[in-house]
Amino acid sequence: MTPPASLQLVRLLQLASPALPVGAYTYSQGLEWAVESGLIRDEASAGRWIADLLGHGIGRYEAPLVAALMEAWTAARHPEIRRLNAEFLASRESLELRAETVQMGFSLRRLIRDLRDERLAFVAEQIETLPEVAFPVAWSGVAAQWGIPIEAALTAYLWSWAENQVMAALKAVPLGQASGQRLLAGLGSQIPAIAADARVRPEAAWSNLAPAFAIACARHETQYSRLFRS
């Protein structure tokens, strides 16, 4: 049974909330090193960094992956779920990025059990068979089983990522709250088009090629002074 639209929205807000206990706030995904190196030094440079990664990295690989995973969860295609989980883990450009998605996936797997929601029993059973579960795999399973439309889920997933990046910039640059809201307004205006593209982007066109991002993530691993885990 498809839940009413109002309940779908509530569940989606729960999934995208900073209060979701998966530890996302402890990660900057290379942004902290970009600040340390001087690539990010103010509101404008932070906005360019986050927007470029949103459009050319997260939007062209992670978001289409979430869409494909939601379809696989809905159709109960177990081998496809396992394949996409393995490919996402293999796509992580640095040790920290891989550890991040595994830790967040582990935390979400535990939360799924603790929620005691019968609708999520299938997701809980399937991800328990994975030695390591990537965060998008567990997240997409919950979204699918809660009956959330794919494009709405993609919009929320992208927003949650962008919000976390802006919060990291506020701490690391640092920036003021008004700067953060301006950044979020600009990024938010781009998300609907990115989500719509991700919904129909074929796997052959997926791409996470972002060399500067990969270098930033790798160099963060040896950064002397830092606030974030990645």
C-alpha positions as a printed Julia matrix, in Angstrom:
230×3 Matrix{Float64}:
  0.0     0.0     0.0
  1.37    3.41   -0.99
  1.42    5.77    2.01
 -0.34    9.14    1.7
  1.71   11.97    0.26
  1.87   13.76    3.6
  3.41   10.7     5.28
  5.85   10.27    2.38
  6.99   13.85    2.96
  7.41   13.29    6.69
  9.47   10.15    6.1
 11.56   11.94    3.49
 12.26   14.8     5.88
 13.35   12.25    8.46
 15.78   10.63    6.01
 17.25   14.0     4.97
 17.44   15.44    8.47
 20.79   16.35   10.06
 19.39   14.53   13.1
 19.66   11.18   11.28
 22.22    9.43   13.52
 24.74    8.32   10.9
 27.55   10.77   11.68
 27.42   12.77    8.44
 28.33   15.98   10.28
 31.78   14.58   11.11
 32.83   14.47    7.45
 33.85   17.25    5.05
 34.78   15.08    2.01
 38.0    16.93    1.25
 36.56   20.39    1.81
 38.65   20.88    4.94
 41.87   20.28    3.0
 40.65   22.68    0.28
 40.33   25.32    3.0
 43.77   24.48    4.41
 45.36   24.78    0.96
 43.67   28.11    0.18
 41.42   26.79   -2.6
 38.44   27.73   -0.42
 38.85   31.0     1.46
 35.49   32.78    1.38
 31.8    32.43    0.51
 32.34   32.67   -3.25
 35.08   30.02   -3.42
 33.14   27.71   -1.11
 30.1    28.06   -3.35
 32.1    27.22   -6.48
 33.7    24.15   -4.89
 30.43   22.71   -3.57
 28.43   23.54   -6.71
 31.04   21.99   -9.02
 31.1    18.79   -6.98
 27.3    18.72   -6.76
 26.86   19.06  -10.51
 29.83   17.08  -11.82
 30.35   14.45   -9.15
 27.49   13.68   -6.78
 24.84   14.54   -9.35
 26.33   12.44  -12.14
 27.25    9.34  -10.16
 25.9     9.07   -6.63
 22.43   10.4    -7.45
 21.88    8.13  -10.5
 23.16    5.25   -8.37
 20.52    6.01   -5.72
 17.84    6.04   -8.43
 18.99    2.66   -9.76
 19.15    1.25   -6.25
 15.61    2.38   -5.45
 14.37    0.6    -8.55
 16.31   -2.51   -7.55
 14.93   -2.44   -4.0
 11.37   -2.0    -5.29
 11.74   -4.95   -7.66
 13.62   -7.04   -5.06
 16.56   -7.53   -7.44
 19.05   -8.82   -4.87
 21.99   -9.43   -7.25
 21.65   -5.88   -8.61
 21.71   -4.41   -5.11
 24.86   -6.37   -4.3
 26.51   -5.32   -7.57
 25.8    -1.63   -7.07
 26.99   -1.82   -3.47
 30.3    -3.35   -4.57
 30.74   -0.83   -7.39
 30.11    2.14   -5.12
 32.62    0.89   -2.57
 35.16    0.41   -5.36
 34.52    3.93   -6.66
 35.69    5.66   -3.47
 38.8     7.66   -4.36
 40.52    7.56   -0.97
 40.75    5.46    2.16
 38.83    8.09    4.12
 35.97    8.26    1.63
 35.59    4.49    1.67
 35.67    4.4     5.46
 33.08    7.19    5.54
 30.46    5.41    3.46
 31.03    2.11    5.31
 30.71    3.78    8.73
 27.57    5.67    7.71
 26.13    2.53    6.13
 26.84    0.59    9.32
 25.14    3.26   11.42
 22.08    3.33    9.17
 21.9    -0.48    9.18
 21.78   -0.39   12.99
 19.14    2.36   12.93
 16.96    0.34   10.55
 16.9    -2.46   13.11
 16.23   -0.07   15.98
 13.29    1.59   14.21
 11.32   -1.7    14.42
  9.36   -0.78   11.3
  7.88   -3.86    9.6
  8.09   -2.12    6.22
 11.89   -2.08    6.58
 12.26   -5.77    7.47
 13.15   -6.66    3.89
 15.89   -4.01    3.76
 17.26   -5.13    7.12
 17.43   -8.75    5.96
 19.19   -7.93    2.7
 21.83   -5.57    4.04
 22.69   -7.99    6.83
 24.0   -10.31    4.1
 26.51   -7.66    2.94
 29.9    -7.69    4.7
 30.05   -3.92    4.18
 27.11   -1.78    3.17
 27.61    1.59    1.48
 25.48    4.41    2.83
 23.55    5.07   -0.44
 22.56    1.4    -0.55
 20.96    1.42    2.9
 19.48    4.91    2.41
 17.86    4.03   -0.91
 16.41    0.86    0.58
 14.65    2.81    3.32
 13.38    5.4     0.83
 12.04    2.7    -1.49
 10.3     0.72    1.26
  8.73    3.88    2.65
  7.15    4.47   -0.76
  8.94    7.74   -1.5
  8.95    8.7    -5.22
 12.41    8.43   -6.73
 12.77   12.02   -7.9
 11.69   13.35   -4.5
 14.18   11.04   -2.83
 16.96   12.24   -5.13
 16.12   15.86   -4.37
 16.34   15.19   -0.64
 19.54   13.15   -0.97
 21.26   15.94   -2.9
 19.98   18.6    -0.51
 21.23   16.65    2.5
 24.69   16.33    0.94
 24.81   20.03    0.03
 23.65   21.08    3.48
 26.37   19.02    5.11
 29.01   20.57    2.85
 27.81   24.08    3.67
 27.87   23.31    7.39
 31.44   22.04    6.99
 32.38   25.29    5.22
 30.8    27.37    7.99
 33.09   25.65   10.5
 36.28   25.35    8.46
 36.55   28.66    6.56
 34.8    29.95    8.75
 31.67   31.62    7.36
 28.7    33.31    8.99
 25.15   32.0     9.11
 23.94   34.44    6.45
 26.68   33.23    4.1
 25.54   29.67    4.71
 21.95   30.51    3.84
 23.01   32.3     0.66
 25.04   29.24   -0.34
 22.13   26.91    0.35
 19.75   29.1    -1.64
 22.06   29.01   -4.64
 22.75   25.29   -4.39
 19.07   24.54   -3.82
 18.11   26.27   -7.04
 20.34   23.83   -8.95
 19.14   20.64   -7.28
 15.81   20.07   -9.11
 17.5    19.96  -12.53
 20.3    17.73  -11.23
 17.78   15.35   -9.66
 15.71   15.2   -12.86
 18.82   14.41  -14.9
 19.95   11.74  -12.41
 16.55   10.06  -12.6
 16.98    9.24  -16.3
 20.78    9.13  -16.67
 21.83    5.69  -18.05
 24.57    3.83  -16.23
 26.91    4.19  -19.2
 26.81    7.96  -18.62
 27.51    7.85  -14.88
 30.73    9.62  -13.94
 32.47   10.67  -10.75
 35.59   12.07  -12.46
 36.71   14.93  -10.21
 40.53   14.83   -9.89
 40.85   17.86   -7.59
 38.27   16.34   -5.25
 40.12   13.02   -5.18
 43.42   14.78   -4.43
 41.82   16.85   -1.66
 40.39   13.73   -0.04
 43.7    11.87   -0.24
 45.7    14.78    1.16
 43.26   15.25    4.02
 44.33   11.85    5.32
 47.69   13.33    6.36
 46.54   16.85    7.2
 48.17   17.84   10.49
 45.33   19.79   12.11
 41.72   18.99   11.28
 38.17   19.02   12.58
 36.65   16.39   10.28
 37.17   12.69    9.73
 37.38   13.07    5.94
